[in-house]
């Protein structure tokens, strides 16, 4: 995955995550991005929206850990 310069903006309201705590929203956007890329490729516009959303919502350390887990086939969502 290529990491572009961060053009981060807060994603719009997602009715699936109405509470203040956005941890599940962060996680789901990371998973959705990776599944989208596997199905459609990195250049597909909806994939880019997931990318921007999880980079906006998730701490960099979490992303780094999840990428590491994914690369080693150990990610809990089975993203290998």
C-alpha positions in Angstrom: 0.0 0.0 0.0 1.4 3.4 -0.9 0.9 6.0 1.7 0.0 9.4 0.1 0.6 12.7 1.8 -2.1 12.9 4.3 -5.0 15.1 3.1 -7.0 14.3 6.1 -10.5 15.7 6.8 -13.0 14.4 9.2 -15.4 12.0 7.6 -19.1 12.8 7.6 -21.6 11.3 10.0 -22.0 7.5 9.7 -25.3 6.3 11.1 -23.8 2.9 11.9 -21.7 4.7 14.6 -23.8 7.3 16.3 -21.8 7.5 19.5 -18.9 9.8 20.3 -16.4 6.9 20.6 -15.3 6.3 17.0 -13.1 3.2 17.6 -15.5 0.8 15.8 -15.8 3.3 12.9 -12.0 3.5 12.6 -11.7 -0.3 12.6 -14.6 -0.8 10.1 -13.1 1.7 7.6 -9.7 0.0 7.8 -11.3 -3.4 7.1 -13.6 -2.0 4.4 -10.6 -0.3 2.7 -8.6 -3.5 2.6 -11.5 -5.5 1.3 -12.3 -2.8 -1.3 -8.7 -2.8 -2.5 -8.6 -6.6 -2.9 -11.9 -6.5 -4.9 -11.4 -3.3 -7.0 -7.9 -1.9 -6.6 -6.4 1.2 -4.9 -7.6 3.6 -7.6 -11.3 2.8 -7.1 -12.9 6.0 -5.7 -14.9 4.4 -2.8 -11.6 2.7 -1.6 -10.0 6.1 -1.4 -12.9 7.3 0.8 -12.3 4.4 3.2 -8.6 5.2 3.2 -9.2 8.9 4.1 -11.7 7.9 6.7 -9.6 5.5 8.6 -6.5 7.7 8.4 -8.6 10.5 9.9 -10.2 8.4 12.7 -7.4 6.0 13.7 -4.2 6.7 15.6 -1.1 6.1 13.4 0.1 3.5 15.8 -3.0 1.4 15.4 -2.7 1.6 11.6 0.9 0.6 11.7 0.1 -2.4 14.0 -2.8 -3.5 11.8 -0.6 -3.2 8.6 2.0 -5.3 10.3 -0.5 -7.9 11.3 -1.9 -8.0 7.8 1.5 -8.4 6.2 2.2 -11.3 8.5 -1.2 -13.0 7.9 -2.2 -12.4 11.5 -4.8 -9.7 11.2 -8.0 -10.7 13.1 -10.2 -9.7 10.2 -8.4 -12.1 7.8 -7.1 -9.5 5.3 -4.3 -11.5 3.8 
